[in-house]
Each structure stands twice: as C-alpha cells, then as structure tokens.
C-alpha cells in the first residue's frame, strides 16, 4: 500500500537536490577534455594538473565550460606556492575576467590567501589577504570555495569558518578555472557542485507535493 510522502520527506528530497555534482576530475587518466587550456601549457601528470610554462604576465588560465551563478568548488592544492582559482570567470580576446582567489602568491613567497577582481586582464590590488596559513612550497591543502550571490568564501582543510571572504558584485555568473604560476604547485580532485536557482527548487518541491497529493487520491 502506498504511503504518502510527509512534509519532512519532501523537504529532505528537495534539500538533497540543492547541490548537484556538475563536474569532477581527479586527473588520474589525464585531464578531462572539457578543460579549456586557454593559456599556458597545461597537462596532467602523476594524477595532478599543472602548467608547464607558469607565468604571471600573461597569467596562465584553464577553465571548464559551465556557466555558473551560485556554486561550491573543491580542489586539492599540492606544494602550495603561487597560483589560484578563477570564479565566475571568462576568457575573451586573450584577456581573462572574474574573481581570482590567489593561493600563496606574493612572488611565490606567500603563506596565505587573497583575492583579485580581474576585468579584461586588469587586476585589482590584493583584497582581504590572510597570511600564516601555509608553509610556502611545502603544504598540501584542500580548499573549498563557496560563491553565493555577491559573497565569495574560502575554507581551508574542511574548516567551517572561512579563512577569507570577499563581497563583490562585478560578476553575476561565469565559469570556474585555474591559474598557475609556481613550477611546484599542482592541482588535484577538482569538483564543482552547482546550486540551482530558488525557482528551480520551488518547482521541484511543488512537483513532489503534487505527486504526493495525486497518489493519496488513489489510495
């Protein structure tokens, strides 16, 4: 006999749909062909992703082709020294735009995180820098970045407290990608979890509720 879904069950199902895994690459069999490799000689070796010709003039850049609004990004950074994660980014006419979370930085001598807002290859100054998080060139870290509305948050090694945040309204959507400047630093286990728009979640909830009502009427 059919048992109607409770409100709690509906909320659980809708909630489980809030974060849908969109992309994952562990680089164990090379790099996914979805990587753009727009600038720099990017390659996968030993289960990690790297740029053979790191440079900050111009910046190396590689993204994956998903237009994102709100999302969570996870990545392991090995031998963290100088590189970064592009958020809501784009690459047009040889110039990159977006919000960049810099790992290490400061001429490969940095031990923390900071942000740049990048518009057509023009970089803002360092924003909301926090140091003393890593040992440059040695530390392996797991980074989680959450992008929600105008808020960008960076979490280190599973901490529930953001190490640094940025509030910026320059970009409302875009891709996610990587920047590499250090010959030592590499990336691994890159994952994007997209967050559906509230209207999408509402539609899912209404659909489930309607399904429950129809099944009750047949019981």
Buried (B, 14 or more C-beta within 10 A) or exposed (E): EEEBBEEEEBEEEBEEBBBEEBBEBBBEEEBBEEBBBBBBEBBBEEBBBBBEEBEBEEBBBBBBEBEBBBBBBBBBBBBBBBBBBBBBBBBEEEBBBBBBBBBBBBEBEBBBBBBBBBBEBEBBEEBBBBEEBBEBBEBEBBBBBBBEEEEBBBBBEEEEEBBBBBEBEEBEEBBBBBBBBBBBBBBBBBBBBBBBEEEEBEEBBEEBBEEBEEEEEEE
